[in-house]
Amino acid sequence: MKMQEIKDLSAAEREEKLSDLQEEFFNLKFQLATGKIENPGRLKHMRRDIARIKTLLSQEKAQSAAAAPDTAEAKADD
C-alpha cells in the first residue's frame, strides 16, 4: 500500500485498515510459528504498511496538537 493511498483514506478508514492489518499480521506470525505460512515475505510488507499508517496518524495528531495551542491563545486574548 502506497502512502498516497493511505492519505486518500478518511481517518476512520485508516483506523479500520490499521486494525485489519494488525490482525492479519498476527495471524501470519502465528502461521509462521506453526510452519504453515505460504509467503513469508508478506510479513515484511504488512509490517511496513502498518508503520506507514501509524506514521501518518502520528503526524496528523502532532499537527492538530500544534494547532490547538494557537486557538487556545486566541481565546485567552479575547
Contacts in CASP RR format, 6 or more apart in sequence:
PFRMAT RR
TARGET T0000
AUTHOR 0000-0000-0000
METHOD contacts of the structure
MODEL  1
MKMQEIKDLSAAEREEKLSDLQEEFFNLKFQLATGKIENPGRLKHMRRDI
ARIKTLLSQEKAQSAAAAPDTAEAKADD
1 49 0 8 1.000
1 52 0 8 1.000
3 52 0 8 1.000
3 56 0 8 1.000
6 14 0 8 1.000
6 17 0 8 1.000
6 52 0 8 1.000
6 53 0 8 1.000
6 56 0 8 1.000
7 56 0 8 1.000
9 17 0 8 1.000
11 60 0 8 1.000
14 53 0 8 1.000
14 56 0 8 1.000
14 57 0 8 1.000
15 57 0 8 1.000
17 53 0 8 1.000
18 50 0 8 1.000
18 53 0 8 1.000
18 54 0 8 1.000
18 57 0 8 1.000
21 46 0 8 1.000
21 49 0 8 1.000
21 50 0 8 1.000
21 53 0 8 1.000
22 50 0 8 1.000
24 46 0 8 1.000
25 43 0 8 1.000
25 46 0 8 1.000
25 47 0 8 1.000
25 50 0 8 1.000
28 37 0 8 1.000
28 42 0 8 1.000
28 43 0 8 1.000
28 46 0 8 1.000
29 43 0 8 1.000
31 37 0 8 1.000
32 40 0 8 1.000
32 43 0 8 1.000
37 43 0 8 1.000
END
